[in-house]
Amino acid sequence: MKMIAEGVETNEQAEFLHDQGCSEMQGYYFYKPMPVEEFEKLKEEI
């Protein structure tokens, strides 16, 4: 089953989830909440 973990706030949480087989995560650990304009700039850089 494919799943996305939400609310990941620390490296320890990300490592634990990765070790459990979860490869999709999102949360404050990866990026803080931001305005749409800022997100769009990030998207353009990728």
Secondary structure as GFF3:
##gff-version 3
##sequence-region A 1 46
A	DSSP	beta_strand	4	5	.	.	.	ID=ss1
A	DSSP	alpha_helix	11	19	.	.	.	ID=ss2
A	DSSP	beta_strand	24	25	.	.	.	ID=ss3
A	DSSP	alpha_helix	36	45	.	.	.	ID=ss4
###
